[in-house]
């Protein structure tokens, strides 16, 4: 694609007993005082039931707060008392009937219905596809044997007679309670749970504070695959690190200190941090999840609690009135149209592009200095970084690629199956791209947008997109005006489409374009190695945004169409919706019809990200500071970096800089900042972008 111009003491679990008897959490008719698993499940059930159901109620994203994680509403308490009348109050212990049933539980049960999943998955931000529901008579007897309305073991939920009724409020609340236990148990250490964690990807989304990074549980929590609380991952080195981080930030743990046990004192300290970090009241739950840990990470790295004046109420309010008008105009309109039989704009573009390639091969491969330009220097900058071979060798490789690209270009004229005509309502075209490459059933397709015909760089566009279609491994590693373009090694350059279209443009007219930034950044960092790493990291992030915002535009467009028509269009980016947007922002999973709030949320994410992207078009002033690292709000052009950030390797530095950039962007609340970092990182991983 050629871009638009371009813990007090936690309860101990005996491991051997867990292996012998499956770990289960009954919804007991008589509450067990101090059972933190039950209190958290009750609180979560209460929280889920407070979330509005109305599609048009934007407060769906920010449900009303409850006063603490232990509290239950009065109605919930009364309802449970009524339910308890149906069960005896005798103390119980699991007997043979219970053990016989749970011993073969994995072979039975039914999947959670699509209606129930559609209700619960966005609210929990969790994939419940593996949950099995047991409601047969044997299941009911096993629940009765332990005096339970329902109980959970692994991903199996077993209900007493007539207790499974997800169509009622009381049934939803009970199911929400048990689904919380599913999540709790899946977050136990591997040796202590009956199921397995689905995946532990190498997603390059790593903590940046040295005192937090590298711990397995903390990294999983940062990736939204675990939580740390009084009932989940409640003891260990990861808890000690959190406690030490809180103490470092001035939040005291006077009774137990950093003892590695997540008890009441640690929970209270986490709530204090959440409040001081300007999270919304609804987030004051004392649980360390992806949001809290993301803010803690940035705060520890900077030595001061990160604060944010942006409020959650503005997180998903759209500000771009022009984009709103365009979205409204596209309702009911197609994303593409039938191309004309004689496609003059494509045919002419192909002829001109082939002619330009012929000129490059004839005149500047191998490169020769002329009175117009130093082409050996230009060629070296674009294609010979780290290449110590003779120039002729590099030239031959570049020439071969140009010839391959030319063959595909001419094929556009004779094989219309490679050509698609997009409209202004196509997601890729809406992002500003005049044309872009994609794959469909193994075939290479070039979508030409309405802007292509009058675009001043249409010849470069054809060369660029046909490079993607014809060169194995072709990627947008760096665009022509990006900071990364002159930092590619020769192997990367051969696969980088912009390197080819830019060299061809400069051979045609050396004054027509330029390599990299027109006005360079001013980097005043004294240490040369730190300076180099910062420059590279900023260059990497710039390229992420050029591509991530394109994908976000497609997601927004796909979700709008699905909302309008009831189904997603063919070739929609449901992979990003289900693997990224559901994970970080809890939108309705595809192929289910998205809610209006989901569409608004996707558009707001795109809008804020485009705002971040635009800042890279300016020259930055990068300086050192003894205080916290800071990217000017706006985001602006002034970037101040401290030693803690500058000493990171590039893999961690890109995440740290992204955190600072997101923090500097208006209308992103404190609790949403880590979600943007995770989303942007996951989309760049989908594209396999460096580092």
C-alpha positions in Angstrom: 0.0 0.0 0.0 1.3 3.4 -0.9 0.2 5.6 2.0 -1.6 8.9 1.6 1.2 11.1 0.3 2.3 9.3 0.5 -2.5 -8.6 50.4 -2.6 -9.5 53.8 -1.8 -13.2 53.8 -3.6 -14.9 50.9 -5.1 -18.3 51.3 -2.7 -21.1 50.6 -3.8 -23.8 48.2 -2.3 -27.2 48.8 -1.0 -28.4 45.4 -1.2 -32.1 46.1 -4.8 -31.9 47.2 -5.7 -29.9 44.1 -4.2 -32.6 41.9 -6.2 -35.2 43.8 -9.5 -33.4 44.0 -10.5 -31.1 41.1 -10.4 -27.4 42.2 -14.0 -26.3 42.4 -15.8 -23.3 43.7 -19.4 -23.9 44.7 -22.0 -21.2 44.8 -22.9 -22.2 48.4 -26.3 -21.6 49.9 -24.6 -20.5 53.1 -21.8 -18.0 52.3 -18.3 -19.0 53.6 -17.0 -15.9 55.4 -13.7 -14.6 54.0 -14.0 -16.6 50.8 -12.3 -14.1 48.5 -13.1 -16.1 45.3 -16.8 -15.9 46.2 -16.6 -12.2 47.0 -14.9 -11.4 43.7 -17.4 -13.5 41.7 -20.3 -11.8 43.4 -18.8 -8.4 42.7 -18.2 -9.2 39.1 -21.8 -10.6 38.7 -23.1 -7.4 40.2 -20.9 -5.3 37.9 -22.0 -7.3 34.8 -25.7 -6.9 35.6 -25.3 -3.1 36.0 -24.0 -2.8 32.4 -26.9 -1.4 30.3 -28.3 -3.5 27.5 -29.6 -0.7 25.3 -27.6 -0.6 22.1 -27.7 3.2 22.0 -26.5 3.7 25.6 -22.9 4.7 25.4 -22.6 4.2 29.1 -22.3 0.5 28.2 -18.6 1.0 28.2 -18.4 2.6 31.7 -21.0 0.9 34.0 -21.9 2.6 37.2 -19.4 2.0 40.0 -20.0 -0.1 43.0 -18.4 1.0 46.3 -16.0 -1.9 46.7 -15.1 -5.3 45.3 -16.8 -7.0 48.3 -20.2 -5.2 48.2 -23.4 -6.7 46.8 -26.5 -4.8 46.1 -29.4 -5.2 48.5 -31.6 -6.9 45.9 -28.9 -9.5 45.2 -28.6 -10.3 48.9 -32.4 -10.7 49.2 -32.6 -12.9 46.1 -29.9 -15.2 47.5 -31.8 -15.6 50.8 -34.8 -16.7 48.8 -32.8 -19.2 46.8 -31.2 -20.6 50.0 -34.6 -21.6 51.3 -34.7 -24.4 48.7 -31.5 -26.0 50.1 -30.7 -27.4 53.4 -28.3 -25.6 55.7 -26.3 -28.6 56.8 -22.5 -28.5 56.5 -21.3 -30.7 53.7 -18.2 -32.3 52.2 -17.9 -33.8 48.7 -19.0 -37.4 48.6 -18.8 -40.4 46.2 -21.7 -39.1 44.0 -20.0 -35.8 43.5 -16.6 -37.4 42.9 -18.1 -39.8 40.4 -19.7 -37.0 38.4 -16.7 -34.7 38.3 -14.4 -37.6 37.4 -16.1 -37.9 34.0 -17.2 -34.2 33.6 -15.0 -33.5 30.6 -17.0 -35.9 28.4 -20.3 -34.2 28.8 -22.1 -30.8 28.8 -23.2 -28.4 26.2 -21.5 -25.3 24.8 -22.7 -21.9 26.1 -25.3 -20.6 23.7 -24.4 -17.9 21.1 -27.0 -15.6 22.8 -25.3 -16.0 26.2 -21.8 -15.6 24.7 -23.0 -12.4 22.9 -24.2 -11.0 26.2 -21.2 -12.0 28.4 -18.1 -12.0 26.3 -18.0 -8.2 25.6 -18.7 -7.5 29.3 -15.9 -9.8 30.5 -13.6 -9.3 27.6 -13.1 -13.1 27.6 -13.6 -15.9 25.1 -16.1 -18.4 26.6 -16.1 -20.7 23.6 -14.6 -23.5 25.7 -17.2 -23.3 28.5 -19.4 -26.4 29.0 -22.8 -26.2 30.8 -24.1 -29.2 32.7 -27.8 -29.3 33.5 -28.8 -32.9 33.4 -30.2 -34.8 36.4 -26.8 -36.2 37.4 -25.4 -32.7 37.3 -28.2 -31.5 39.6 -27.6 -34.3 42.1 -23.9 -33.6 42.2 -24.7 -29.9 43.0 -27.2 -31.0 45.6 -24.6 -33.2 47.2 -22.4 -30.2 48.0 -25.4 -27.9 48.8 -24.7 -25.7 45.8 -26.9 -23.7 43.4 -24.0 -24.2 40.9 -20.3 -25.0 40.9 -17.4 -24.6 38.5 -14.5 -26.9 37.8 -12.1 -25.7 35.1 -14.3 -24.6 32.2 -17.3 -26.7 33.3 -20.2 -25.1 35.1 -22.6 -27.5 36.8 -26.1 -26.3 37.8 -28.6 -27.6 40.4 -32.1 -28.3 39.2 -33.9 -25.3 37.6 -30.9 -23.0 38.3 -29.7 -22.5 34.7 -32.0 -19.7 33.3 -29.8 -17.3 31.4 -32.9 -15.6 30.0 -33.7 -14.1 33.4 -31.9 -11.5 35.5 -31.3 -13.9 38.4 -30.1 -16.6 36.0 -27.7 -14.1 34.3 -26.3 -13.1 37.7 -25.7 -16.7 38.7 -24.1 -17.5 35.4 -21.9 -14.3 35.6 -20.8 -15.5 39.0 -19.7 -18.9 37.7 -18.1 -17.4 34.6 -15.9 -15.3 36.9 -14.8 -18.6 38.5 -13.9 -19.9 35.0 -11.6 -17.0 34.5 -10.2 -17.3 38.1 -9.3 -21.0 37.5 -7.8 -20.4 34.1 -5.5 -17.9 35.8 -4.2 -20.4 38.3 -0.6 -21.7 37.9 -0.6 -24.6 35.4 -0.1 -27.2 38.0 -3.1 -26.0 40.0 -5.8 -25.9 37.3 -7.8 -28.6 35.5 -7.8 -26.7 32.1 -5.0 -25.0 30.2 -4.3 -21.4 29.2 -5.0 -21.1 25.5 -1.8 -19.4 24.4 1.3 -17.5 25.5 2.3 -15.6 22.4 5.6 -13.9 21.8 3.8 -10.7 21.2 6.6 -8.2 21.8 4.3 -6.4 24.2 6.6 -6.4 27.2 6.8 -4.4 30.4 9.3 -1.5 30.3 10.1 -0.9 33.9 13.1 -3.0 34.8 11.7 -3.9 38.2 8.5 -5.3 36.6 9.7 -6.8 33.3 10.5 -10.4 32.7 8.2 -11.9 35.3 5.9 -14.5 33.6 2.7 -13.6 35.5 3.2 -9.9 35.2 3.9 -10.2 31.4 0.7 -12.3 31.0 -1.3 -9.7 32.9 0.2 -6.9 30.8 -1.0 -8.9 27.7 -4.5 -9.2 29.1 -4.2 -12.9 29.8 -4.3 -12.9 33.6 -5.3 -10.8 36.6 -3.6 -10.5 39.9 -5.9 -10.1 43.0 -6.7 -11.6 46.3 -8.2 -14.6 44.5 -6.1 -14.9 41.3 -2.3 -15.3 41.2 -2.3 -14.1 44.8 1.2 -15.2 45.9 4.6 -15.1 44.5 7.4 -13.0 43.0 5.0 -11.1 40.8 3.1 -9.9 43.8 6.3 -8.8 45.6 7.3 -6.8 42.5 3.9 -5.0 42.5 4.2 -4.3 46.2 7.7 -2.9 45.8 6.5 -0.7 42.9 3.7 0.7 45.1 6.1 1.5 47.9 8.5 3.1 45.4 5.7 5.4 44.3 4.9 6.4 47.9 2.0 4.1 48.6 2.7 2.5 52.0 2.2 -1.1 53.0 2.9 -0.6 56.8 1.8 -4.0 58.2 3.1 -6.6 55.8 5.3 -4.8 53.3 6.5 -6.5 50.2 5.8 -10.1 51.4 4.7 -11.5 48.1 1.1 -12.1 49.3 -1.8 -10.2 47.9 -4.1 -9.5 50.9 -6.3 -6.8 52.1 -3.4 -4.3 52.6 -2.1 -4.8 49.1 -5.7 -4.6 47.6 -6.2 -1.3 49.4 -2.8 0.0 48.1 -3.7 -0.9 44.6 -7.0 1.0 44.9 -5.0 4.0 46.1 -2.8 3.8 43.1 -5.8 3.5 40.8 -7.2 6.6 42.3 -4.0 8.6 42.1 -3.5 7.5 38.5 -6.8 9.2 37.6 -8.6 6.0 36.7 -12.4 6.2 36.8 -14.2 5.3 40.0 -15.6 2.1 38.4 -11.9 1.0 38.1 -11.1 1.3 41.8 -11.4 -2.5 42.3 -8.0 -3.3 43.9 -7.3 -5.8 41.1 -4.2 -5.6 39.0 -5.2 -6.2 35.4 -4.0 -4.9 32.0 -5.1 -1.3 32.7 -3.6 -0.9 36.2 -0.4 -2.7 35.3 0.1 -0.6 32.2 -0.1 2.6 34.2 2.0 1.1 37.0 4.7 0.2 34.4 4.9 3.7 33.1 4.8 5.2 36.6 7.6 3.1 37.9 9.8 3.8 34.9 9.2 7.6 35.5 9.5 7.4 39.3 6.2 9.2 39.7 2.5 8.2 39.4 1.3 8.9 35.9 -1.8 11.2 36.0 -4.2 12.0 33.2 -6.8 14.8 32.9 -8.7 13.0 30.2 -11.9 11.5 31.5 -13.4 8.2 30.5 -16.6 9.9 29.5 -14.8 11.4 26.5 -13.0 8.2 25.5 -15.4 7.3 22.6 -16.8 10.7 21.6 -16.0 11.4 17.9 -14.5 14.8 17.2 -13.8 14.6 13.4 -16.9 16.1 11.9 -15.6 15.6 8.4 -15.2 11.9 9.0 -18.6 11.7 10.6 -20.1 13.3 7.4 -18.2 10.8 5.2 -19.4 7.9 7.3 -23.0 9.1 7.1 -22.7 9.5 3.3 -21.4 5.9 2.9 -24.4 4.3 4.6 -26.1 1.9 2.2 -23.4 2.5 -0.5 -21.0 -0.3 -1.8 -17.3 -0.5 -1.2 -16.4 -1.3 -4.8 -17.9 -1.0 -8.2 -17.6 -2.8 -11.6 -14.5 -1.7 -13.4 -15.0 -0.4 -16.9 -14.2 -2.9 -19.7 -11.6 -0.5 -21.0 -9.9 0.7 -17.9 -8.1 3.7 -19.2 -6.8 5.0 -15.9 -5.2 1.6 -15.0 -3.9 1.0 -18.6 -2.4 4.4 -18.8 -0.8 4.1 -15.4 0.6 0.7 -16.3 2.1 2.0 -19.5 3.8 5.0 -17.8 5.1 2.8 -14.9 6.6 0.2 -17.3 8.2 3.1 -19.3 9.8 4.5 -16.1 11.2 1.1 -15.1 12.8 0.8 -18.6 14.5 4.2 -18.0 15.9 3.1 -14.6 17.3 -0.1 -16.1 18.8 1.6 -19.1 20.3 4.6 -17.3 20.9 3.9 -13.7 21.5 0.2 -13.1 24.3 0.2 -12.2 24.1 3.8 -11.0 26.2 6.5 -12.5 26.9 10.1 -11.4 25.4 12.8 -13.7 25.2 16.5 -13.7 21.7 16.2 -12.2 22.4 14.0 -9.2 24.9 11.7 -7.5 23.0 8.5 -8.3 25.6 6.1 -6.7 25.0 7.9 -3.4 21.3 7.7 -3.8 21.5 4.1 -4.8 23.8 3.3 -1.8 21.4 5.1 0.6 18.4 3.1 -0.6 19.9 -0.3 -1.3 23.4 -0.8 0.1 23.3 -0.3 3.8 25.5 -3.0 5.3 26.2 -4.4 1.8 30.0 -4.9 1.3 29.7 -6.7 -2.1 30.5 -5.0 -5.4 27.9 -2.5 -6.5 27.2 -4.6 -9.6 25.9 -7.5 -7.4 23.4 -5.2 -5.7 22.5 -3.6 -9.0 21.8 -7.0 -10.6 19.4 -7.9 -7.7 17.6 -4.5 -8.0 17.4 -4.9 -11.8 15.9 -8.4 -11.5 13.2 -7.1 -9.1 12.4 -4.2 -11.4 11.9 -6.6 -14.3 9.6 -8.8 -12.2 7.5 -5.8 -11.2 7.3 -4.7 -14.8 5.9 -8.1 -15.9 3.1 -7.8 -13.4 2.4 -4.2 -14.3 1.8 -5.2 -17.9 -0.3 -8.1 -16.8 -2.8 -5.6 -15.3 -3.7 -4.6 -18.8 -4.4 -8.1 -20.0 -5.8 -9.8 -16.9 -8.5 -7.7 -15.2 -8.9 -10.3 -12.4 -6.0 -8.5 -10.7 -7.8 -5.2 -10.7 -10.5 -4.0 -8.3 -12.2 -0.6 -8.4 -12.9 0.7 -4.9 -15.2 3.5 -4.0 -14.8 6.3 -1.5 -16.7 4.0 0.9 -14.1 1.3 0.8 -12.1 1.1 4.1 -8.7 1.3 2.5 -9.7 4.1 0.2 -11.3 6.0 3.2 -7.9 5.8 5.0 -6.5 8.1 2.2 -4.7 5.5 0.1 -5.0 6.0 -3.7 -4.5 2.3 -4.2 -3.5 -0.8 -2.2 -2.6 -4.5 -2.6 -4.4 -7.4 -1.1 -4.8 -11.2 -1.5 -8.0 -12.9 -2.3 -8.1 -16.7 -2.6 -4.4 -16.8 -3.4 -4.7 -14.1 -6.2 -3.0 -10.7 -6.0 -5.5 -7.8 -6.3 -4.7 -4.1 -6.7 -7.6 -1.9 -5.5 -7.6 1.4 -7.3 -9.4 4.1 -5.4 -11.1 7.2 -6.9 -8.1 9.4 -5.9 -5.7 7.3 -8.1 -6.7 8.9 -11.5 -5.7 12.4 -10.5 -3.0 11.6 -8.1 0.3 13.3 -8.9 2.3 10.1 -8.0 0.2 7.6 -9.8 3.2 6.1 -11.6 5.0 5.5 -8.3 1.7 4.1 -7.0 1.6 1.4 -9.7 5.2 0.5 -9.2 4.8 0.3 -5.4 1.6 -1.9 -5.4 2.9 -4.2 -8.2 6.1 -4.7 -6.2 3.8 -6.1 -3.4 2.1 -8.3 -5.9 5.1 -9.7 -7.6 8.1 -9.8 -5.2 8.2 -12.6 -2.7 8.2 -11.2 0.9 7.4 -7.6 -0.3 6.4 -5.4 2.6 6.0 -1.8 3.6 9.0 -1.8 5.8 9.5 1.9 5.4 7.8 4.6 3.3 9.7 7.1 1.2 9.4 10.0 3.7 9.7 7.9 6.8 12.6 8.1 9.3 13.3 4.4 8.6 13.8 4.5 4.9 17.6 5.1 5.0 18.2 2.6 7.8 17.2 -0.6 6.0 19.8 -3.2 5.3 20.2 -4.3 1.6 18.0 -7.4 2.1 15.2 -5.4 3.7 15.5 -2.8 0.9 15.0 -5.4 -1.8 11.7 -6.3 -0.2 10.6 -2.7 0.5 8.2 -1.4 -2.2 8.9 2.2 -1.4 12.6 1.8 -2.0 11.9 0.9 -5.6 9.2 3.4 -6.5 11.4 6.2 -4.9 14.5 5.3 -6.8 12.5 5.2 -10.1 11.0 8.6 -9.3 14.5 10.1 -8.5 15.9 8.7 -11.8 13.1 10.4 -13.7 13.6 13.7 -11.9 16.0 14.0 -8.9 14.1 17.1 -7.8 10.7 15.4 -7.7 11.1 13.7 -4.4 13.5 13.2 -1.5 14.6 10.4 0.9 13.3 10.4 4.4 12.3 13.5 6.3 12.5 16.9 4.6 13.3 18.5 7.9 15.2 16.2 10.2 14.6 15.6 13.9 17.0 17.4 16.3 18.2 14.7 18.8 20.3 16.2 21.6 20.9 13.0 23.5 24.6 12.9 24.3 25.4 9.2 24.4 25.7 8.0 20.7 24.3 4.5 21.4 21.3 5.9 23.3 20.8 8.5 20.5 20.9 5.8 17.8 18.4 3.6 19.7 15.9 6.4 20.2 16.1 7.4 16.6 15.5 3.8 15.5 12.6 3.4 17.9 10.8 6.5 16.8 11.3 5.4 13.2 9.8 2.0 13.9 6.8 3.5 15.6 6.2 6.0 12.7 6.0 3.1 10.3 3.6 1.2 12.6 1.1 4.1 12.5 1.2 4.4 8.7 0.0 0.8 8.5 -2.0 0.4 11.7 -4.3 3.3 10.9 -5.0 1.7 7.5 -6.1 -1.5 9.2 -8.1 0.5 11.7 -10.0 2.2 8.9 -10.8 -1.2 7.4 -12.1 -2.4 10.8 -14.3 0.7 11.3 -15.7 0.3 7.8 -16.3 -3.4 8.2 -18.1 -2.9 11.5 -20.2 -0.1 10.1 -21.3 -2.3 7.2 -22.0 -5.2 9.6 -24.1 -2.9 11.8 -26.0 -1.6 8.9 -26.6 -4.9 7.0 -26.6 -7.4 9.9 -23.6 -9.4 8.5 -19.9 -8.6 7.8 -18.9 -8.1 4.2 -16.8 -10.7 2.5 -13.1 -10.5 3.4 -13.7 -8.3 6.4 -10.9 -8.0 9.0 -12.7 -10.2 11.5 -9.3 -11.5 12.5 -8.4 -8.1 13.9 -11.8 -7.7 15.5 -11.7 -11.0 17.3 -8.0 -11.2 18.1 -7.4 -7.6 18.9 -10.5 -5.4 19.4 -12.3 -8.0 21.5 -9.2 -8.6 23.6 -8.5 -5.0 24.4 -11.8 -3.1 24.0 -14.4 -5.8 24.5 -16.4 -5.2 21.3 -18.9 -7.8 20.2 -17.0 -10.8 18.6 -17.5 -11.3 14.8 -19.5 -12.7 13.0 -22.1 -11.4 15.5 -23.7 -8.1 14.5 -21.8 -5.3 16.3 -23.6 -2.9 18.6 -23.8 0.8 17.8 -21.3 1.3 20.6 -18.9 -1.1 19.0 -18.9 0.9 15.8 -18.5 4.2 17.7 -15.7 2.7 19.7 -13.8 1.5 16.6 -14.1 4.9 14.9 -12.9 6.6 18.1 -9.9 4.3 18.3 -9.1 5.1 14.7 -9.6 8.8 15.2 -7.2 9.0 18.2 -4.6 6.9 16.4 -4.7 9.0 13.2 -4.1 12.0 15.5 -0.9 10.2 16.8 0.1 9.3 13.2 -0.1 13.0 12.1 2.5 14.1 14.7 5.2 12.1 12.9 5.0 14.5 9.9 6.8 17.0 12.0 10.4 17.3 13.1 10.9 16.4 16.7 13.2 18.0 19.3 14.5 15.2 21.5 16.2 16.1 24.8 17.3 14.4 28.0 15.7 15.0 31.4 16.4 14.1 35.0 12.7 13.9 35.7 9.9 11.8 34.1 10.0 11.1 30.4 7.4 13.2 28.6 6.0 13.6 25.1 4.4 17.1 24.8 0.6 17.0 24.8 -1.1 17.2 21.5 1.0 15.1 20.7 3.6 17.7 20.2 7.2 17.9 18.8 9.1 18.0 22.1 10.1 14.7 23.6 12.0 14.5 26.9 13.5 11.2 27.9 15.0 10.0 31.1 17.8 7.5 31.7 15.3 4.7 32.6 13.8 4.9 29.1 17.0 5.6 27.2 18.8 2.6 28.7 16.1 0.2 27.4 16.9 -2.0 24.4 15.0 -1.1 21.2 12.3 -3.9 21.7 11.3 -2.4 25.1 12.0 1.2 24.1 9.3 1.2 21.3 6.7 0.2 23.9 7.9 2.8 26.4 7.8 5.5 23.7 4.4 4.3 22.6 3.1 4.6 26.2 4.4 8.2 26.3 2.8 9.0 22.9 -0.6 7.6 23.9 -0.4 9.5 27.2 0.2 12.7 25.3 -2.9 12.2 23.1 -6.1 14.0 24.1 -9.4 12.2 24.8 -7.8 9.0 26.0 -8.4 8.4 29.7 -5.9 6.8 32.0 -7.5 3.4 32.0 -7.7 3.4 28.2 -4.1 4.2 27.6 -2.8 0.6 28.1 -5.6 -0.6 25.8 -4.3 1.6 22.9 -0.8 0.4 23.5 -1.9 -3.2 23.4 -4.1 -2.7 20.3 -1.5 -0.8 18.3 1.2 -3.4 19.2 -1.0 -6.4 18.4 -1.9 -4.9 14.9 1.7 -4.3 14.1 2.4 -7.9 15.1 -0.2 -9.1 12.7 1.8 -7.3 10.0 5.1 -8.7 11.5 6.6 -5.2 11.7 10.0 -4.7 13.3 11.5 -4.6 15.7 
